[in-house]
Amino acid sequence: MKLKKRVPRWLKRLDLVKAELKGVRFPRTAEEGLRQCAMLSTTGLRLLRESIRNSQPGASEEEIEMEMRRLLARFSQADARWVARWRKERALYFGR
């Protein structure tokens, strides 16, 4: 008796993905995409600064700036560790 190949879950629900993506407006040009990316980065940094300011109410601007640098450095280190682990796993599974 032959085994039937199972259809991946994401492929079964492709119609839901299509319906969800219809409501999303993608950038028409690369310039527009870069502009959106810059706006999102600026907004993210502003929100990070506000959250630090709220968590440390008596902190000066220099202290807030230093804490932002520390957090961004930690995020960068975490990303570097993730990329290194991902490369090892990729080599293990895909032989590259």
ROZATI-164929 format. One record per residue: x, y, z of N, C-alpha, C in turn. Coordinates in steps of 0.05 Angstrom, whole numbers, padded with zeros to 5 digits, always signed. Layout:
// ROZATI-164929
XYZXYZXYZ
...
END
This chain:
// ROZATI-164929
+00017-00023+00000+00000+00000+00000+00018+00025+00000
+00012+00044-00018+00027+00069-00020+00018+00089+00002
+00038+00103+00012+00032+00124+00031+00025+00149+00016
+00005+00163+00025-00003+00188+00012+00015+00210+00024
+00024+00228+00006+00040+00251+00015+00021+00271+00028
+00029+00280+00051+00012+00299+00066+00017+00327+00055
-00004+00342+00051-00002+00370+00042+00006+00387+00066
+00026+00405+00062+00034+00423+00084+00010+00441+00093
+00011+00447+00119-00011+00462+00131-00014+00490+00117
+00008+00503+00111+00007+00530+00099-00006+00528+00072
-00002+00506+00058-00013+00503+00031-00043+00498+00032
-00052+00484+00053-00080+00479+00057-00096+00505+00061
-00083+00524+00073-00097+00549+00081-00087+00572+00063
-00079+00566+00039-00069+00587+00021-00091+00608+00015
-00116+00600+00015-00137+00619+00009-00139+00640+00032
-00134+00632+00057-00134+00651+00079-00111+00670+00077
-00088+00661+00068-00065+00678+00065-00070+00698+00043
-00082+00689+00021-00088+00707-00001-00108+00729+00008
-00128+00721+00023-00148+00741+00032-00135+00761+00051
-00116+00751+00068-00103+00770+00086-00085+00789+00072
-00071+00779+00051-00052+00796+00037-00066+00816+00019
-00091+00811+00011-00106+00830-00005-00110+00857+00009
-00111+00856+00035-00115+00881+00051-00090+00896+00056
-00067+00885+00048-00041+00898+00053-00032+00913+00028
-00024+00938+00032-00014+00953+00010+00017+00953+00011
+00029+00941-00010+00058+00939-00011+00069+00964-00025
+00094+00972-00019+00106+00995-00033+00108+00990-00063
+00102+01011-00078+00103+01009-00107+00131+01011-00118
+00148+01025-00105+00176+01029-00114+00195+01023-00091
+00221+01019-00098+00241+01015-00078+00244+01040-00060
+00242+01063-00072+00245+01088-00057+00223+01090-00035
+00198+01083-00043+00176+01083-00024+00181+01063-00002
+00191+01040-00009+00197+01019+00011+00218+01028+00031
+00239+01041+00021+00260+01051+00038+00250+01074+00056
+00232+01090+00046+00220+01112+00062+00203+01100+00084
+00188+01079+00078+00172+01066+00099+00189+01053+00120
+00211+01040+00111+00230+01028+00130+00242+01048+00149
+00250+01071+00138+00261+01092+00155+00241+01103+00175
+00216+01106+00166+00195+01115+00184+00190+01095+00207
+00190+01069+00200+00186+01049+00220+00210+01048+00240
+00234+01052+00230+00258+01052+00247+00257+01076+00266
+00249+01099+00256+00247+01123+00273+00226+01119+00294
+00203+01108+00286+00182+01104+00305+00190+01084+00326
+00204+01062+00318+00214+01042+00337+00233+01054+00357
+00252+01071+00348+00271+01083+00366+00257+01102+00385
+00237+01117+00375+00223+01136+00393+00208+01120+00414
+00195+01098+00407+00181+01082+00427+00200+01070+00447
+00223+01061+00438+00243+01050+00457+00252+01071+00477
+00257+01095+00467+00265+01117+00484+00243+01124+00504
+00218+01125+00495+00196+01130+00514+00193+01109+00535
+00197+01084+00527+00194+01062+00547+00217+01064+00568
+00241+01071+00559+00263+01074+00578+00257+01098+00597
+00247+01120+00585+00240+01143+00601+00219+01137+00622
+00199+01121+00614+00178+01113+00633+00187+01094+00654
+00206+01077+00647+00216+01057+00667+00237+01070+00686
+00249+01092+00678+00268+01107+00695+00261+01136+00696
+00240+01143+00712+00229+01170+00712+00249+01192+00718
+00268+01188+00735+00287+01209+00743+00312+01211+00727
+00314+01196+00706+00339+01194+00690+00342+01219+00672
+00367+01227+00669+00374+01249+00652+00374+01239+00623
+00376+01258+00604+00377+01250+00575+00402+01234+00569
+00425+01240+00582+00449+01224+00578+00446+01196+00588
+00433+01192+00611+00428+01165+00621+00409+01150+00603
+00389+01163+00593+00370+01150+00575+00385+01142+00549
+00401+01160+00539+00417+01154+00515+00436+01130+00519
+00449+01129+00543+00467+01107+00549+00452+01081+00551
+00428+01081+00564+00412+01057+00566+00403+01048+00538
+00396+01066+00521+00389+01059+00493+00412+01045+00479
+00436+01056+00482+00460+01044+00470+00465+01016+00481
+00461+01013+00507+00465+00986+00519+00445+00966+00508
+00420+00975+00507+00399+00957+00496+00404+00950+00467
+00411+00969+00451+00416+00964+00422+00440+00946+00419
+00460+00949+00436+00484+00932+00434+00476+00903+00442
+00459+00900+00462+00449+00873+00470+00433+00861+00447
+00416+00877+00434+00400+00866+00412+00418+00857+00389
+00439+00873+00384+00458+00866+00363+00473+00840+00369
+00481+00837+00394+00495+00812+00402+00476+00788+00399
+00451+00792+00407+00432+00770+00405+00427+00763+00376
+00426+00783+00358+00423+00777+00330+00447+00762+00319
+00471+00770+00328+00495+00757+00318+00496+00727+00327
+00487+00722+00352+00486+00695+00362+00465+00679+00346
+00442+00691+00340+00422+00677+00325+00432+00670+00297
+00445+00689+00284+00455+00684+00257+00476+00662+00257
+00493+00661+00277+00513+00640+00278+00500+00613+00282
+00480+00611+00300+00466+00586+00304+00450+00578+00279
+00438+00598+00266+00423+00592+00242+00441+00581+00220
+00465+00592+00217+00484+00582+00197+00492+00553+00202
+00496+00547+00227+00503+00519+00234+00480+00500+00228
+00456+00508+00235+00433+00491+00230+00428+00489+00200
+00431+00511+00186+00428+00510+00157+00447+00491+00144
+00472+00491+00153+00492+00473+00142+00485+00444+00149
+00475+00440+00173+00468+00413+00182+00445+00402+00165
+00425+00418+00160+00401+00408+00145+00403+00410+00115
+00417+00431+00105+00418+00435+00076+00445+00430+00064
+00465+00424+00080+00491+00418+00069+00506+00440+00057
+00502+00465+00066+00517+00488+00055+00536+00499+00074
END
